[in-house]
Amino acid sequence: MKFTEFGFEAEILDGLQAMRFDEATPVQEQTIPVIMQGRDLIACAQTGTGKTAAYLLPVLNALIKGGNSGASALVLVPTRELAIQIDQQLQGFSYFLPVTSIAVYGGNDADLWDQQRRALSGGVDVIVATPGRLIQHLAMGYCRFNSIKYLILDEADRMLDMGFHDDIMQIVKQLEGTRQTLLFSATMPPKIRDLSRKLLNEPEEISIAISKPAEGILQAAYLVYDYQKIKLIDSLLRGKELTSVVIFASTKIKVKEIYKALKSGKYPVEAIHSDLQQAEREEVMLNFRNRRTQILVATDIIARGIDVDGIDLVINYDVPNDAEDYVHRVGRTARAKSSGVALTLINEYDMGKFGMIEKLIGSTIFKSPLPEGFEPGPEYDPGKGDFRQKFNRQGGRNFKGGNGGRGGTGRSGEQRDGGDRKGKGYNGKRKFLKKRHDSQGNSPKPEA
């Protein structure tokens, strides 16, 4: 279906033409007519299916047709990276429109806070915000949401996973009058159903490609011990003409180790994790988008927030703890009908988790043999339990991986957005394990 068939205003079509948007994706084809009819919507669509344009375009079209009077649309998202990405895409779509927007997200930058405060108090048409930071602005008393006509919750499952349920409900209480509510989620667990019953009025339900990697992704896996991983990554990258590569790791400690090893190997690499200031993150992402940096090493903090076309290769340094996160990680490649490669490194402790991923996506992923010169890795057994990680979560010893590989320390404790919230329940144990690990001096020495 062509975008010219939706009945958009001429200014919208001019923006789409300038951005070279011609044919709609399946999620756009199914959701845009529903949204333009004014109905509430709950849509199950994973990252990379074009869902951002699916809700931005009809909302922008309605704003220019009906006229704007203060804040008219509010988009809630889980992370600052996604807020920035959506705001940038919104600016592209509204290039020929008299529509203003602001991305509201956390950080310690006083100038950023003042910019957000001025926009929220002075009036802006579209607000893209993380719940934590928006709650902080609401507490100051200058936000007026009496003219909000559209409420969009993007990646709602992720927001609930991060503990934003109460913040969302507190924000919704500030909205006055009638509104159209759109909820987008990559998964549809019971908690999302409960949230939709609270916020939506007789919604239309649409489901697109649930939990399935894009067809253009060539998936494979390597069975390796931890001490072999850096050497394998070097073998996979050395001498290859790759424009854009993302390497995902489960913790920021591993991200730093991978970055250090690749940097010493003279690779054009940068890293992004929660220890970076917001300005540093934005600079890293800008360099990656502009191809000044070819390799990006990252935690899952950006798995759903990165929007870069033309990523050739995604490498999972370790198997993600959540099978759904695998879909989001590998979904960074093969976007917009392109092709790409996704490789996962599986050690002897992650086989059970990888088996769950194969069960989720409904297919067996090819286990590629290690390159010549590598010692054999572990034999694949998806029924093998993850004893090390279970033991660590219960407060046990910090086991070492095979041949000097570093044992896991549970969840990474990435900071939630809003500037004042952190993961709870495991930070104390995490600090204790890290302190003892550092005192033992057994940090791995990756090869380049």
C-alpha positions as CSV (number, residue, x, y, z in Angstrom):
1,M,0.0,0.0,0.0
2,K,1.3,3.4,-1.0
3,F,1.4,6.3,1.5
4,T,-0.6,8.4,-1.0
5,E,-3.6,6.0,-0.5
6,F,-4.1,6.9,3.2
7,G,-5.6,10.3,2.6
8,F,-2.9,12.3,4.3
9,E,-2.7,16.1,3.9
10,A,-0.4,17.4,1.3
11,E,2.2,18.6,3.8
12,I,2.5,15.1,5.3
13,L,3.1,13.7,1.8
14,D,5.7,16.3,1.1
15,G,7.6,15.2,4.2
16,L,7.3,11.5,3.3
17,Q,8.5,12.2,-0.2
18,A,11.5,14.1,1.1
19,M,12.4,11.2,3.4
20,R,11.8,8.7,0.5
21,F,9.0,6.9,2.2
22,D,6.9,5.3,-0.5
23,E,5.3,2.0,0.5
24,A,3.8,1.3,3.9
25,T,5.0,-1.6,6.1
26,P,2.4,-4.2,7.2
27,V,2.0,-2.6,10.7
28,Q,1.5,0.8,9.1
29,E,-1.0,-0.5,6.6
30,Q,-3.1,-2.1,9.3
31,T,-2.8,0.6,12.1
32,I,-2.9,3.9,10.2
33,P,-6.6,3.6,9.0
34,V,-7.7,2.6,12.5
35,I,-5.9,5.6,14.1
36,M,-7.3,7.9,11.5
37,Q,-10.8,6.7,12.4
38,G,-10.2,7.9,15.9
39,R,-10.3,4.5,17.6
40,D,-8.2,3.3,20.5
41,L,-5.6,0.8,19.5
42,I,-3.5,-2.0,21.0
43,A,-0.9,-3.2,18.6
44,C,1.7,-6.0,19.1
45,A,4.6,-5.1,16.9
46,Q,8.3,-5.5,17.4
47,T,11.0,-3.0,16.8
48,G,12.0,-2.6,13.1
49,T,8.4,-3.0,11.7
50,G,7.8,0.7,11.2
51,K,5.6,1.3,14.2
52,T,6.9,4.8,15.0
53,A,5.7,6.1,11.7
54,A,2.5,4.1,12.1
55,Y,1.4,6.3,15.0
56,L,3.2,9.6,14.3
57,L,1.9,10.1,10.8
58,P,-1.9,9.9,11.5
59,V,-1.4,12.0,14.7
60,L,0.5,14.7,12.8
61,N,-2.1,14.6,10.1
62,A,-4.9,15.1,12.7
63,L,-3.0,18.0,14.3
64,I,-2.6,20.0,11.1
65,K,-6.3,19.4,10.2
66,G,-7.7,20.3,13.6
67,G,-5.3,23.1,14.6
68,N,-3.1,23.1,17.6
69,S,-3.7,24.7,21.0
70,G,-1.0,23.7,23.5
71,A,0.3,20.2,24.0
72,S,-1.9,17.9,21.8
73,A,0.0,14.6,21.8
74,L,2.0,12.7,24.5
75,V,4.2,9.8,23.6
76,L,5.6,7.8,26.6
77,V,8.7,5.6,26.1
78,P,10.9,3.5,28.3
79,T,14.4,5.0,27.6
80,R,16.0,8.3,26.7
81,E,17.6,6.8,23.6
82,L,14.1,5.9,22.2
83,A,12.8,9.3,23.2
84,I,15.5,11.0,21.2
85,Q,15.1,8.7,18.2
86,I,11.3,9.3,18.0
87,D,11.7,13.0,18.3
88,Q,14.3,13.0,15.5
89,Q,11.9,11.0,13.3
90,L,9.1,13.3,14.2
91,Q,11.1,16.3,13.1
92,G,11.7,14.7,9.8
93,F,8.0,13.9,9.2
94,S,6.9,17.4,10.3
95,Y,9.5,19.3,8.3
96,F,6.8,21.0,6.3
97,L,4.4,21.3,9.2
98,P,3.8,24.0,11.8
99,V,4.3,21.4,14.6
100,T,6.7,21.7,17.5
101,S,8.0,18.9,19.7
102,I,10.3,18.2,22.6
103,A,12.0,15.1,23.9
104,V,11.8,14.9,27.7
105,Y,14.3,12.5,29.3
106,G,16.6,12.2,32.3
107,G,20.1,13.4,32.8
108,N,22.2,15.7,35.1
109,D,22.5,18.5,32.5
110,A,21.0,21.7,33.9
111,D,20.7,23.2,30.5
112,L,18.7,20.1,29.3
113,W,16.3,20.5,32.2
114,D,15.8,24.2,31.5
115,Q,15.2,23.5,27.8
116,Q,12.5,20.9,28.8
117,R,11.0,23.2,31.4
118,R,10.6,26.1,28.9
119,A,9.0,23.9,26.3
120,L,6.6,22.3,28.7
121,S,5.6,25.5,30.3
122,G,5.5,27.6,27.1
123,G,3.5,25.1,25.0
124,V,4.7,22.5,22.6
125,D,2.5,20.3,20.3
126,V,4.1,16.9,20.8
127,I,5.8,15.6,23.9
128,V,8.0,12.5,23.7
129,A,8.9,11.6,27.3
130,T,10.2,8.9,29.6
131,P,7.8,8.6,32.6
132,G,10.5,9.2,35.3
133,R,11.6,12.6,34.0
134,L,8.1,13.7,33.1
135,I,6.9,13.0,36.7
136,Q,9.7,15.3,37.9
137,H,8.4,18.1,35.7
138,L,4.8,17.5,36.7
139,A,5.8,17.8,40.4
140,M,7.0,21.4,39.6
141,G,3.5,22.5,38.7
142,Y,4.1,24.2,35.3
143,C,2.9,21.3,33.1
144,R,-0.7,21.7,31.8
145,F,-2.1,18.6,30.0
146,N,-5.7,19.8,29.6
147,S,-5.4,19.8,25.8
148,I,-3.9,16.3,25.2
149,K,-5.9,14.6,22.5
150,Y,-3.5,11.7,21.8
151,L,-1.7,9.4,24.3
152,I,0.7,6.9,22.9
153,L,2.5,4.3,24.9
154,D,5.4,2.9,22.9
155,E,7.2,-0.3,24.0
156,A,4.7,-0.6,26.8
157,D,6.0,-4.0,27.9
158,R,9.4,-2.6,28.4
159,M,8.1,0.3,30.5
160,L,6.3,-2.2,32.8
161,D,9.4,-4.3,33.0
162,M,11.3,-1.3,34.2
163,G,8.7,-0.6,36.9
164,F,7.0,2.5,35.4
165,H,3.4,1.3,35.9
166,D,2.7,3.7,38.8
167,D,4.3,6.6,37.0
168,I,2.2,5.9,33.9
169,M,-1.0,5.9,35.9
170,Q,0.0,9.1,37.7
171,I,0.7,10.8,34.4
172,V,-2.7,9.6,33.0
173,K,-4.5,11.2,35.9
174,Q,-3.2,14.6,34.8
175,L,-4.9,14.2,31.4
176,E,-8.2,16.0,31.1
177,G,-11.1,15.5,28.7
178,T,-11.4,12.8,26.0
179,R,-8.5,11.4,24.2
180,Q,-7.4,8.7,21.8
181,T,-5.1,6.2,23.3
182,L,-2.6,4.0,21.3
183,L,-0.6,1.2,23.0
184,F,2.3,-0.5,21.2
185,S,4.1,-3.5,22.7
186,A,6.5,-6.1,21.3
187,T,4.8,-8.7,23.6
188,M,1.4,-9.2,25.0
189,P,1.7,-10.6,28.5
190,P,-1.2,-10.4,31.1
191,K,0.2,-7.2,32.6
192,I,-0.2,-5.4,29.2
193,R,-3.7,-6.7,28.9
194,D,-4.4,-5.3,32.4
195,L,-2.9,-1.9,31.5
196,S,-4.9,-1.7,28.3
197,R,-8.2,-2.4,30.2
198,K,-7.4,0.6,32.4
199,L,-6.4,3.0,29.7
200,L,-8.1,2.1,26.4
201,N,-11.8,2.3,25.4
202,E,-13.0,-0.6,23.2
203,P,-9.7,-0.8,21.4
204,E,-9.0,-2.4,18.0
205,E,-6.3,-5.1,18.3
206,I,-3.6,-5.7,15.7
207,S,-0.8,-8.2,15.9
208,I,2.2,-8.1,13.5
209,A,5.1,-10.6,13.4
210,I,5.2,-11.4,17.1
211,S,8.6,-12.5,18.4
212,K,10.0,-13.5,15.1
213,P,13.2,-12.1,13.7
214,A,12.9,-10.5,10.3
215,E,13.2,-12.9,7.3
216,G,16.3,-11.0,6.0
217,I,18.4,-11.9,9.0
218,L,20.9,-14.8,8.6
219,Q,21.2,-16.3,12.1
220,A,24.0,-18.5,13.3
221,A,25.7,-19.4,16.6
222,Y,29.2,-20.4,17.8
223,L,29.8,-22.7,20.7
224,V,32.7,-21.2,22.6
225,Y,34.3,-21.0,26.0
226,D,34.5,-17.5,27.5
227,Y,38.2,-17.2,27.0
228,Q,37.7,-17.8,23.2
229,K,35.1,-15.1,22.6
230,I,37.3,-12.0,22.0
231,K,39.6,-14.0,19.7
232,L,36.6,-15.2,17.8
233,I,35.2,-11.7,17.4
234,D,38.6,-10.6,16.1
235,S,38.5,-13.5,13.6
236,L,35.0,-12.5,12.5
237,L,35.9,-8.9,12.0
238,R,39.5,-8.9,10.8
239,G,39.8,-8.0,7.1
240,K,36.0,-7.8,6.5
241,E,34.4,-4.8,4.8
242,L,31.7,-4.1,7.3
243,T,30.1,-0.7,7.4
244,S,28.2,-1.0,10.6
245,V,28.5,-3.6,13.4
246,V,26.8,-3.8,16.8
247,I,28.1,-6.1,19.6
248,F,25.7,-6.7,22.5
249,A,26.9,-7.8,26.0
250,S,24.8,-8.4,29.1
251,T,26.7,-6.1,31.5
252,K,28.5,-2.8,31.2
253,I,31.6,-4.5,32.6
254,K,31.8,-6.9,29.6
255,V,31.1,-4.0,27.3
256,K,34.1,-2.1,28.7
257,E,36.3,-5.3,28.3
258,I,35.2,-5.9,24.7
259,Y,35.8,-2.2,23.9
260,K,39.2,-2.2,25.4
261,A,40.2,-5.3,23.5
262,L,39.0,-4.1,20.1
263,K,40.4,-0.7,20.6
264,S,43.9,-2.2,21.3
265,G,43.3,-4.1,18.0
266,K,43.0,-0.8,16.1
267,Y,39.3,-1.3,15.3
268,P,37.1,1.9,14.9
269,V,35.0,1.1,17.9
270,E,33.0,3.0,20.6
271,A,31.0,1.8,23.6
272,I,27.7,2.9,25.1
273,H,26.4,2.0,28.6
274,S,24.8,3.5,31.6
275,D,28.1,4.9,33.0
276,L,28.2,7.5,30.2
277,Q,26.8,11.0,30.6
278,Q,23.9,11.7,28.3
279,A,25.9,14.1,26.1
280,E,28.5,11.3,25.7
281,R,25.9,8.8,24.7
282,E,24.5,11.1,22.1
283,E,27.9,11.8,20.6
284,V,28.6,8.0,20.4
285,M,25.3,7.4,18.7
286,L,25.8,10.3,16.3
287,N,29.3,9.0,15.3
288,F,27.8,5.5,14.7
289,R,24.9,6.9,12.6
290,N,27.3,9.0,10.6
291,R,29.6,6.0,10.1
292,R,32.5,7.7,11.7
293,T,32.4,4.7,14.0
294,Q,31.9,1.3,12.4
295,I,31.7,-0.9,15.6
296,L,29.4,-0.2,18.5
297,V,29.6,-2.2,21.7
298,A,26.5,-1.9,23.9
299,T,24.4,-3.3,26.7
300,D,20.7,-4.0,26.2
301,I,20.0,-0.4,27.2
302,I,19.9,0.4,23.5
303,A,18.6,-2.9,22.1
304,R,15.2,-1.3,21.5
305,G,16.3,2.3,21.1
306,I,18.8,2.3,18.3
307,D,17.4,3.2,14.9
308,V,20.3,2.9,12.3
309,D,19.7,1.6,8.8
310,G,22.3,-0.5,7.1
311,I,23.7,-2.5,10.1
312,D,25.6,-5.4,8.5
313,L,26.3,-7.5,11.6
314,V,24.9,-8.0,15.1
315,I,27.0,-10.1,17.5
316,N,25.6,-11.3,20.8
317,Y,28.7,-11.7,23.0
318,D,26.6,-13.6,25.3
319,V,23.1,-15.1,25.2
320,P,20.5,-12.6,26.5
321,N,18.7,-13.6,29.7
322,D,15.3,-12.9,28.2
323,A,14.4,-14.7,24.9
324,E,12.4,-11.7,23.8
325,D,15.6,-9.5,24.1
326,Y,17.2,-11.8,21.5
327,V,14.6,-10.7,19.0
328,H,15.2,-7.1,19.8
329,R,19.0,-7.4,19.6
330,V,19.1,-9.2,16.2
331,G,16.3,-6.9,15.0
332,R,18.9,-4.1,14.7
333,T,20.0,-5.6,11.4
334,A,17.9,-6.4,8.3
335,R,15.6,-3.4,8.8
336,A,13.4,-1.9,6.1
337,K,13.6,-5.0,3.8
338,S,17.4,-5.1,3.9
339,S,19.5,-8.2,4.9
340,G,21.9,-8.7,7.7
341,V,23.7,-11.3,9.8
342,A,23.2,-12.0,13.5
343,L,25.7,-14.2,15.4
344,T,25.5,-15.5,19.0
345,L,28.3,-16.8,21.1
346,I,27.2,-19.6,23.4
347,N,29.2,-20.8,26.3
348,E,28.6,-23.9,28.4
349,Y,26.3,-22.1,30.8
350,D,24.1,-20.4,28.3
351,M,22.8,-23.4,26.3
352,G,19.5,-23.6,28.2
353,K,18.7,-20.0,27.5
354,F,19.6,-20.4,23.9
355,G,17.3,-23.4,23.7
356,M,14.5,-21.1,25.0
357,I,15.2,-18.6,22.3
358,E,14.9,-21.3,19.6
359,K,11.7,-22.5,21.1
360,L,10.3,-18.9,21.1
361,I,11.2,-18.2,17.5
362,G,10.1,-21.6,16.4
363,S,13.3,-22.6,14.5
364,T,16.7,-24.2,15.1
365,I,19.6,-21.8,14.6
366,F,22.6,-23.1,12.7
367,K,25.6,-23.9,14.9
368,S,28.6,-22.8,12.9
369,P,32.0,-24.6,13.4
370,L,34.8,-22.5,14.9
371,P,37.4,-21.1,12.5
372,E,40.5,-23.1,11.8
373,G,43.0,-22.8,14.6
374,F,40.5,-22.7,17.4
375,E,40.2,-25.4,20.1
376,P,36.8,-27.2,20.1
377,G,34.1,-25.5,22.1
378,P,31.5,-27.1,24.3
379,E,29.0,-29.6,22.9
380,Y,25.5,-28.1,22.4
381,D,23.0,-29.4,25.0
382,P,19.9,-27.1,25.3
383,G,18.7,-29.1,28.2
384,K,21.7,-28.3,30.3
385,G,20.8,-26.2,33.3
386,D,22.4,-22.8,34.1
387,F,23.7,-23.8,37.5
388,R,26.3,-21.0,37.8
389,Q,23.9,-18.2,37.3
390,K,21.2,-19.7,39.5
391,F,23.7,-20.2,42.2
392,N,25.0,-16.6,42.0
393,R,21.4,-15.2,42.1
394,Q,21.0,-17.0,45.4
395,G,24.1,-15.4,46.8
396,G,26.6,-18.2,46.2
397,R,30.2,-18.2,45.1
398,N,31.3,-16.3,42.0
399,F,32.2,-19.2,39.8
400,K,34.7,-18.8,37.0
401,G,34.0,-19.7,33.4
402,G,35.9,-22.3,31.6
403,N,39.7,-21.7,31.3
404,G,39.7,-18.4,33.1
405,G,36.5,-16.9,31.8
406,R,34.8,-14.6,34.2
407,G,31.7,-15.8,36.1
408,G,28.4,-13.9,35.9
409,T,27.3,-11.6,38.6
410,G,23.6,-11.6,38.0
411,R,21.7,-8.6,36.5
412,S,23.6,-5.6,35.3
413,G,21.7,-3.0,37.3
414,E,21.4,-0.6,34.4
415,Q,19.9,2.7,35.6
416,R,16.3,3.4,34.7
417,D,15.7,6.7,33.0
418,G,14.5,9.7,35.0
419,G,17.8,10.3,36.8
420,D,16.6,9.1,40.2
421,R,15.7,5.5,39.9
422,K,17.9,2.4,39.9
423,G,17.2,-1.3,39.8
424,K,16.4,-2.7,43.2
425,G,17.0,-5.9,45.0
426,Y,20.4,-6.8,43.6
427,N,22.6,-3.7,43.7
428,G,24.0,-4.5,47.1
429,K,25.0,-8.0,46.2
430,R,26.3,-6.8,42.8
431,K,28.6,-4.3,44.5
432,F,29.8,-7.0,47.0
433,L,30.6,-9.4,44.2
434,K,32.4,-6.8,42.2
435,K,34.4,-5.7,45.2
436,R,35.5,-9.2,46.0
437,H,36.2,-10.0,42.4
438,D,38.4,-6.9,42.0
439,S,40.2,-7.7,45.3
440,Q,41.1,-11.2,43.9
441,G,42.6,-9.6,40.9
442,N,41.1,-12.2,38.5
443,S,39.7,-9.9,35.9
444,P,40.0,-11.5,32.5
445,K,42.7,-10.4,30.0
446,P,41.0,-10.5,26.6
447,E,43.0,-11.3,23.5
448,A,42.8,-9.0,20.5
